[in-house]
Amino acid sequence: MENPTNPIIFVTGDNGYSLPPPYGGIMKRCLMHAKHWRSRSAEVYLHVYHRHEQEDDLGAKVNYIYDFFTKPSRLDKVFFVGKNFLRNPWLFLKLLWVQIKVSPKLQLLPLFCAGRGVFLEKQLKLVRPDIIITETAGYQSLVSLIIARRNKLPVILINSAEVVYKLGKGGENIADRYHKLWRKLLNEVDLVISSSEHCSQGPKKYLRDTSRLKIVYSGVDFAVFNHYCSVSDKKMLRNKFSLPKDKFIITAVGALRVRKGHDQLFEALLQLPDYLDKIHLVLCGTGNMEEIEQKIAELKFPRNKINFLHGLSEDDLAQLYAASDCFCFPSVTPRECMGLALKEAMSVGLPVAAYNAGGIGEAITEGINGFLAPIDDRKALASAILSVFNLSAEEKDKMRLANNEKAGRLFDIKKTAEQIYQEALQLINNKN
């Protein structure tokens, strides 16, 4: 049978709480996928937790389905659960029971997910999609699977590293406690797409048929970032961001959270006292600024050597990378899939210094396009940064070309989104 000319794709699951700005994470990937699929004549619906003020969807122009039209309070969530229970008590209890059976402990999340499932059922009746794509292997995806099956729809699950590594309160890996959830969900969807080789390790452990597992890297808008790969006038770009023109600029992009390792980056740089006057640090992202400032003060890191930026457009972000000398990715968690920011910086051709966390080693080959350090080894991270600092002009150019080539080959969103689109079309055809 021929491919449908205008397939309707419904994206749901846990796609995070943020819609750009700020840009980041799974939501950014969803929007870029949707933008490409729309260029292929698909109609795309995106099920989002709540609406934000001044939303910018990167030109995706998708149809949004919101659980909440503003950021919800605890009372709003209770009302949401109650309203959807009353809408269909039998379905609500069924969804709740399925989650309880696979949950390692009693928790409140299945209540919300059951309400979300009833809400999703209502939306599917209105939208009548051809396929469901659900993000991350959690309870929301399990509920989405059940609702999709009730509506005779194929399901693709896109997972990150949550099946490999799930963080417990003590920092330990508690992923295996969820083995009942993983086995049921992974084996009942039609296709599992993992965002890196690292992310595929969990599904490989639980899938009975690994032929239903594909690895498709999360892509970036390579055309935008590649445009600045050969920029030679860094002074002009540094002036735009009010950055010192005569310093070695180290840029780190990502949420300002503990697991992203910014505190360890400060500590690593302090181990280079002879070079500290020659460098300048740029942190781009949002988070708990008060906590970050407190850490800077505790470590006595020179505050005048740091610039904070956030909410940059894709084009501005590309220019920031082009204005820099080194991209540092100090993520400290095995949950790290690979990082969109890392692939963006590679597209611009920036040399990389990073912790070898999660899937980072799939992107960075030691000495070829960057330098890696063991997680939590501040001295080794400092050494990696120093290796970038000491590159000759010829070595920098080789590393720039190596990063740009690899990013274009593996991480171009037009290629990665098209791979998923073709898998979706095949499942739609099989259903028909």
N, C-alpha and C positions, 0 to 999 in steps of 0.2 A: 504494500500500500504506500502511496506517496505521502510525503511529509505534510502535515497540516500547514496551510499557508499563514494562518494567524493564531498560533497556539496561545492559550491563556495559562500563564504560570503564576502560581500562588506561593509566595515565600513566607514562611512562618517559623516557629520554634523560638529559641532564645537568641535574638540578634543584638542583645545588649540594650542599655538604657539610653544611649545617646544617638541623636541624629545631628549631623554636622550643621553649624559648627558646635564643638570642635570636631575635626575630622579624625576618624580612627576606628580600628578594630573591625569586627564582623559587620557592623552597619555600613562601613565604607565599602567593604567588599560586596555586600548586597546591592548597594546603589550602583557600583560600577558594573556588576553583572547585569543588572536591570537595564542600564543604559545601552549596553551592547545588545542584549536580547531585543530591546525595542527597535534597534537599528536593523534587526533581522525580522521585523514585522510581528514580533510577539507582543501580547498585552500582558503587563506585569502588575500584580498586586503584592503589596508588602505589608504584612501584619506587624505592627509596631506597638510597643508597650504603652508609650504616651506621646502626645504631641508636644513639641518644644516651640518656644518663641523664636522668631527669625530663622526658621528652618531654611537650610540650603541643601538641596539634594544632589548637588554635583551635576545638574543637568539631566538626571535620570528621568524625571517627569513621570514617575510611577503613580499608581493609584494606591493611596494609603488607607489601611484599616487600623484604627486606633482602639486599644482597650480603654484608654482614658484620653480626654481632650486637653487635660492639663496634668501636671505632675501630681499623682494621687497621694492623698493622706492615708493613714491607716484606716480611717473611717470609710474613705472612698473604696478601698480594697474590700472591706467587709461588705459594703453595699453591693459591689460588683459580684462577689461570690454569692450573696443571698439572692440577688436578682436572677442570676443564671441558674441557681438551684430551683427557684420557683418556675423558671421558664421550662425546664425539663428535668424534674427530680429523678426520674429513672435513669436517664443518661448521665446526669451528674454523679449519682451514686455508683454507677458502673465504672465511670472514669476514675473515681476516687478509689474504688476497690482494686482495680488493676494496678494502680500506683502503689497502694499499700502492700500488695503482695510481693512487689519487687524491691521495696524500700528496706534498707538495713535498719532504719529506726523511725519512730514516730516524729513527724514534723508537719509544719503548717503549709509548706509549699504545695503538696498535692491538692489541698483545698482550692488554692488559687488556680492551679492548672486545670482542675476539673471545671471550674467556672469558665476558664478561658476556652476549654474544649467545647462547652455548650455554645459559647459565643462564636467560636470558629464554625461550628455546624451551621449556625444561622447564616454566616457570611458566605459559606460555600454554596448554599442554596440560592443565594442571590447572584453570586459571581459565576458559578458553574465552570470552574477551571478544568484544564486538561491534565494537570499534574500538580503535585505538592512538592515543594523543596523546603525541607526543614533544617534549621541551623542548630548545631551542637547536640550531642547525645545525652540529653537530660529528660526530665519528666515532661517538659513542654513538647518535646519531639515525640515522646511516647503517646501523649494525648493526641497530638496531630496525626500520628499514624492510625490510631483507632478511628478517628473521625474521617480520615481519608478512606479507610477501608469501608466504612459505612456508606460512603458515597462512590465506591468503586473507582478510586483514583490511585494511580501509581505514585510511589513516594521515593524521593531521593533524600538521603541524609548526608549533609556536609558536616564532618566533624573536625575539630581541632585536636588539641592534645589532652582533652579532658578524660578520655578513656585510658590514656597512658598514665596520667598524673592528675590526681584530684587532691587539692590542698586541705589538710585537716587543721584543727585549731592549734595544734602543736607544731605545725609545719611539716608533719609527716605525710607520706603518700598514702591516701586511703582509697585509691581507685578500685582496688579489688573488693572492697566492701560492697560495691555496687554491681557485682558480677551478675546478679539476677536481672537487673535493669539492662545492662549491656547485652546480655545474651538474648533477651526477648526483643529488644529494640533493633539491634544490629541484624538479627536473623530474620526479622519480619518485614523490614523495608526492602524495596526492590533493588536499590543500589546504594552503596556507601562510597562517598568521595572524601578522601582524606587530604588535608591541605599540605602535607609533606610526608616524606618517608617516616620521619619521627612520629607523626600523628597516626600513621597507619599501624604502628606496633600494637596498639590496644585492640583495634578491630581484628587484626590477624590472630590475636589470641582467642577471641570469642566467636568469630564467624565460622560456621560449619562449612560454608562454600566461599572460599576466598576469591573465586572468580567474579564475585559480585562486589569486589573492592577495587576502586580506581584511585590513583594518586593524581590530583590536579592541584598544582600550586596556586595559592591565592595571588592573583595578579595585581599589577599596578598600572597606572596610565603611562605606559612607557613613552608614548609620543610626547607628552608634556615634559617629562624629566629628561629624556634624551635630547630635547631641544637645547638644553643648557650644558651638554656634556663637554663641548669644546670651547666654553667661554674662557677667554684669556684675560679680560679686564675685571679682576676680582675687586679692585679698589672701588669701582663704580657701584658694584653690588653691596660691598661692605658699607659704603656711605648710605645706601638706602636703609639698611638695618641699624645704622649708628654703631657699627663695629669698628674696632681699631684696625687700621690699614697695615700695620707693620708687625702684627702678632700671628702666631700659629693658631688658627681658629679650629677648635674642636667642637663639633655639634652633636648633640644627642636629642633625638626626637621620640617622644612617647609620653604616656601618662605619668605624672609625677606621683608614683606609688612605690612602696617599698620593694615590690617584686621586680621593678624595673631597674633597681640598683643604682640610682643616682647618688645615694649616700656613699656607696663604695667607689663611685667615680671620683668624688671629692677626695676620699682617702687615698686613692691611687695617685692622683695628681700631687698630693702633698708629699708623696715619696720621691718626687722629682724636684727638690728644692732648687737645684742649679738651673732648672728650665722654667720654673714657675713664672718668672718675669717675662718669659718669651711667649707664653701661651695665653689664650683667652677662651673661655667656655661659653657656649650658647645652649641653653636648655629650652626646648620648644614642646609645650604640652600644658595640660591643665591638671590640677590636683590640689592637694593640701599645701598651699604656699606657706602657711604659718609653720607647718611641720618642717618643710624644706629650709626655711629661713632659720629655724631653731637649730637644725643640724649643721648649717653653715657656720652659725655662731659657736656651737659646741666645738667644732673642729678647728675653729679660727681660720677658716678658709677665706682668702681675700675676697670680700664681697664685690669689689670693683672689677674683679676678673670674671664676672658672670653676667650675662644678659639673659633675661627670660622673655620668651615670645609665645604667643598662643593665637589660635583662631586664624592661621594663615590660609590663604587660598592655595589651590594646587600650584598655580604658577609662582606665587610668592615662595612657597615651600621649596620648589625646584631652584629658585634663585638663591635661597638661603644655603642649600647644599652646594651650589656652584660657588658661593662666596667663601666656603669653608675649605680647610686643608685635610681634615680627618673626620670620619663619622665614627662615633663611639656608641656601641650598643652593649651596655653593662647589665642586661637582664640577668637575674640570678635564679630564675625558676625553671625547672624541667618542663613546666607547662608551656614554655615558649615554643610556639609553632615555628616561626621564622621571623615574623615581624614585617609589616608592610613598609615601615620607615626604612628598614635595612635595604629592602629591594628598591625603594625609591632612590636612596643614596647611591646604590650600585648603578642604577640607570644613568645617574649624572656622572658616574665614574669616580666617586670618592673612594680613596683607600679606607679600609675599615679596621678598627680595633675593637674586639668584642670578647665577651665571655662565651665559651663553647657550651651554650645552654640549649636544650631542646634540639630544634632543627637547624640551628645556626650553622653547624658544620656542613650542612648540605649546600649552603650558599657560599661559604668562605673556605677557600683552600689556602692553607698556611703558606705565606710568602708569595702567592700568586695574585690574589686580589685582596689580601688583608692579613691580619695576624690575630690569633686566638689565644685565650688564657683560660685556665681551669676556673670554674665557678668559685667565687668567694676569695680568689687569690689576688688580692689588691696589688701585690708586688708584680705579679705576672701581667696584670692588666696595664700597670704603669709601663712595663717593658714593651708591651704590644704598642702602646701609644708612642713610646720613644722610637720604636722601629719605623713607624710611619713618619715621625719627625725627621729621622735621619735618611730617608729615601733620597736618592739622587734624582735630578730632573728626568733622566732617562727611565729610572725605575718607577717614578710616579706616572709617567706616560704609559708605560707597559701595564701598570696596575689599573689605570683609568680605562684603557682599552679592554682589559680582561673583565673588569666589572661590568662595563657597558655591554659587551658582547654576551655575557652570561645572562644579564637581566633581560636583554632583548630576546634571547633564545628561550628562556624558561618562564619569565615572569610578566610578559606583555599581556595585559588584561584582554586584549582582542583575541589572543590565542587561548588563554585559559578559560575565558567565558564561553568561547565557541566550543571548546571541548565539552563543557557541561551542557551547553545547548543541544549538541548533537546526541548526547546520552539521553537527554530529556525527550527529544523527538523520537528516538528509538523506543523508549518505554511507552510513549503515547501511541505509537504505531502498534506495538505489541498488544496494548489494551484493546485497540480497535479491531 
